[in-house]
Every structure is written in structure tokens, then in C-alpha cells.
């Protein structure tokens, strides 16, 4: 059974750093890209970026480029989302998800399995 | 850019419900639909515009290609009251989502 299990809720102060995690199981981690999605309180879904766990190549939405870092550890099957300096506007739920392709390494067609979400609260 | 409509709707159990998603440029069939219930992660319903994800009830259908897409629920069930999102995944990211459609009980 494919599962993505995310780390628990975090409460941080502005300017602090943070790394949240997404532990994959039930499939070969390096066969599928992982992506991150933000959902601010009461708002819709925003695509942030993706990573290829094979070589840790990542690319980002322009809205998030330079503010977050996506990484992966293929030895543990874990993806990460990291901030070096949090802002109050980073308060949101963050989801990781697996990217579905119809053929190995083919075009992405959907986000097929999702983590349960990690709530990040940034407040002074 | 994806424009989803309506932003919300009220419907009764058994109703036929249609949600539309319009892309600002052609995206072939690189469109997916998701359902999100309060406090839960989104779940994939349909990919490649019209292919039902495994385990999703057949009352959900997707159609369209190019710039105009629809999600139809043929007979609304109590468990279908949720928010629905479309997402375009055409070639290179960013892969944007629509604004969402909240389906409420009439």
C-alpha cells in the first residue's frame, strides 16, 4: 500500500528555520517524483515545486523559488520541505504528494497519493 | 491560468452536478480533478481529463480537451459534499490549480 506520512504540526516564530518531512512507503521511492502543495487557511491549493528522488533535481513555482528548498534522501525514502527564515505568511498546511505518470519517467498526469498534511503556524 | 466555475453551488442528493474548468491556453488533456473534504488531504478523482482513478465511483466523469473541461457527478451522494479542484499539468511546471468549487447541501 502506497503511503506518504508527514511530520507533525509545528509552531515557529518569524525568522526561525524549519524542515518538515514526508516519508514514503509501499513503492520504489526513486521511480516517482514528489511534489509539495500549500494550502493557506480557508484558501485553495498552490503548487510549490517538485523533486526527482533519483538525483535530487528540483524545480519550483516562481511564487516559491528562493523562499523554500525541496530535498530528498533516497536512502530513507524521505522528502523534505525547508525554510531558512519563516514569515507569518508561511502559516499554512503543507501537503506532499506523489506524481503519477502513465509510463516510467513519462509526462506527469496527476498527484495520485497525498500525505496527511503538516500544519505550520508562524507567530510571534 | 485555470478558471473554475462556479465557486460554489448548492445541490440536493440525487442531483446532477457539473463543474467547469477553463484554461487560458491549450493544455491537451493534461488536466486532473481532486476532491477535498474538510480537514482532509485532497484525493485524485480523474486524470488525463477523463480517466477515472482506481477506486473512484463511476458517477464521477470528466470530459474536455484543449481549453474547456468539465467534471460531472451524475447523482450526488451525501459523501460528495466537498470542495473540488482542477489542476493543469501541461508540459513544464508550474502546474496550477483552479480556485475550487464548494459543493454544499441545499
Interface residues (C-beta under 8 A of the other chain):
Chain A: X37 X44 X45 X46 X47 X49 X50 X59 X61 X62 X63 X95 X100 X102 X107 X108 X109 X110 X111 X112 X114 X115 X116 X117
Chain B: X30 X32 X34 X36 X41 X42 X43 X44 X47 X48 X53 X85 X87 X89 X91 X93 X94 X95 X96 X97 X98 X99 X100
